[in-house]
């Protein structure tokens, strides 16, 4: 049987090391086409690792075409692999000089003019004077009480969430919080993720050894019945504004998903509410958490869109039972956000600065969005594209009327200094939404947008 030595102290998880070992043996010819691989149970026992780890490695090999499976028979090495022949090593090719990026349509950078520098610097001076002792004390692993109290009051008044500060946990951004959730709920669960979705979500789950399943978003709805058919336990969603589709989940789908979660004890919904406050018509949509009476929704949000991604402060709201479990199992972790930033943000929220800043920010982006849409309406590209946008978030999409592959268009735009991303870049599995160019407009102006549209027109029209 295949035997491998794992580096237990390596940063790479065990499933990734096993994947690399098997892939290397296939490429080298040690494992030949048609060879049967050990069963998951036998292989796990032989290597002294979990069955879930073996399954994750096999799944990765299957997705790349190195391995295939036959029902009730097992896993086999692909027979018709076009493996590279061994040749004498050649000197490394000289790297091509990258074209300087002048216009970035994919960036979510916040313009410096929108950050509240004057207020923030004043708050930092004040907290240094007013909280000099507290700032140097160890921070509770959950986060500073002053910030969690301010968030609890804000979420109650602005989002309708009746929660206590004890349910709130602070962390350095959403990726860190995803990792903590996996530790809390267990990597052995199967996690469902919307397809398409923000690519970092699936990467974080995979790198932490969790199994993931893709749930396609078709049209404007999500089929809750599909969740029963694929065996997921945890469902990660952005119901108020999916990225990148812009889909807003309807009331029926929200209730259907909560009903699915309520059917079994270990099912949970992770509600990623990353830019819910940035709606330009009407009030922000109430979170699913406000509908949850059974303790099934884990709520996550950050200040990356509303203040700045450089702030690196996120928070999650756990149901009471999970909050108690988190304290009993993961309290050895240190808080990952400095006390200075937490105290400043607490004052920023509790003294009303955040609400005023959010109001100004929404006005700024609404005006910018209207200006850019007016540029599109007058541009030559309009007959060759369809604008797809919702009154929320900091991006919209252009559905291009072309048969050119997305990658071809991206490469040609890059050659003239324009970085772009398509809907297909955020699909972990194929989905019928090609030719949709995403426009992240927070860092654009009218001149840059007009030049970008002119370049796209030259390519597709």
Secondary structure, 3 states (H helix, E strand, C coil): CCCCCCCCCCCCCHHHHHHHHHHHHHHHCCCCCCCECCCHHHHHHHHCCCHHHHHHHHHHHHHCCCEEEECCCEEEECCCCCCCCCCCCCCCCCCCCCCCCCEECCCCCCCHHHCCHHHHHHHHHHHHHHCHHHHHCCCCCCCCHHHHHHHHHHHHHHHCCCCCHHHEEEECCHHHHHHHHHHHHCCCCEEEEEECCCHHHHHHHHHCCCEEEEEECECCECCCHHHHHHCCCEEEECCCCCCCCCCCCCHHHHHHHHHHHHCCCCCEEEEECCCCCCECCCCCCCCHHHHCCCCCEEEEEECCCCCCHHHCCEEEECCHHHHHHHHHHHCCCCCCCCHHHHHHHHHHHHCCHHHHHHHHHHHHHHHHHHHHHHHHHHCHHHHHEEEECCCECCEEEEEECCCCCHHHHHHHHHCCCEECEEHHHHCCCCCCCCCEEEEECCCCCHHHHHHHHHHHHHHHC
